[in-house]
Amino acid sequence: MEKPPDWRSENYAKAYENYDRTDFAQEFLRRNPEYRDQYAEAVDAAPLALRRLARHWGLVFRCGP
């Protein structure tokens, strides 16, 4: 198994130096197991479930045409 990157390294910090609040929020959700589980359930369910998920987490999902 690959070793995770060291968050104290200079290269690790450089990867995030141009992030804004939205980018950090996305990273938080992407790594949050509770959100990931809820999203997986909502995507497989009715569109109403996705709207409830968005409201719960304070999100706006962009829908395609």
C-alpha positions in Angstrom: 0.0 0.0 0.0 1.3 3.5 -0.9 2.3 5.7 2.0 0.2 8.9 2.3 2.0 12.2 1.6 3.5 14.0 4.6 1.3 17.1 5.2 4.4 18.9 6.7 6.4 18.7 3.5 6.9 21.8 1.3 5.5 20.1 -1.8 2.3 19.1 0.0 1.7 22.7 1.1 2.4 24.0 -2.4 -0.4 21.9 -3.8 -3.0 23.9 -1.8 -1.5 27.4 -1.8 -4.0 28.6 -4.5 -7.1 27.0 -2.8 -9.9 29.3 -1.8 -12.8 28.5 0.6 -14.7 26.6 -1.9 -11.8 24.3 -2.7 -11.1 23.6 1.0 -14.8 22.9 1.5 -14.8 20.4 -1.4 -11.7 18.7 0.0 -13.4 18.4 3.4 -16.5 16.8 2.0 -14.6 14.5 -0.3 -12.7 13.1 2.7 -15.7 13.0 5.0 -17.0 9.4 5.4 -20.4 10.5 6.6 -20.9 12.8 3.6 -19.6 10.2 1.2 -22.0 7.5 2.5 -25.0 9.9 2.4 -24.1 11.0 -1.2 -23.7 7.4 -2.4 -27.2 6.6 -1.0 -28.8 9.8 -2.4 -27.3 9.4 -5.9 -28.9 5.9 -6.2 -32.3 7.2 -4.9 -34.8 9.6 -6.2 -33.9 13.2 -7.0 -35.6 14.3 -3.8 -32.9 12.5 -1.8 -30.2 14.5 -3.5 -32.0 17.8 -2.8 -32.3 16.8 0.9 -28.6 15.9 1.0 -27.7 19.3 -0.6 -29.9 21.2 1.9 -28.4 19.2 4.9 -24.8 20.0 3.9 -25.5 23.5 2.5 -24.7 22.6 -1.1 -25.9 23.4 -4.6 -25.6 20.7 -7.1 -25.4 21.7 -10.7 -27.6 19.6 -12.9 -27.0 18.9 -16.5 -29.5 19.7 -19.3 
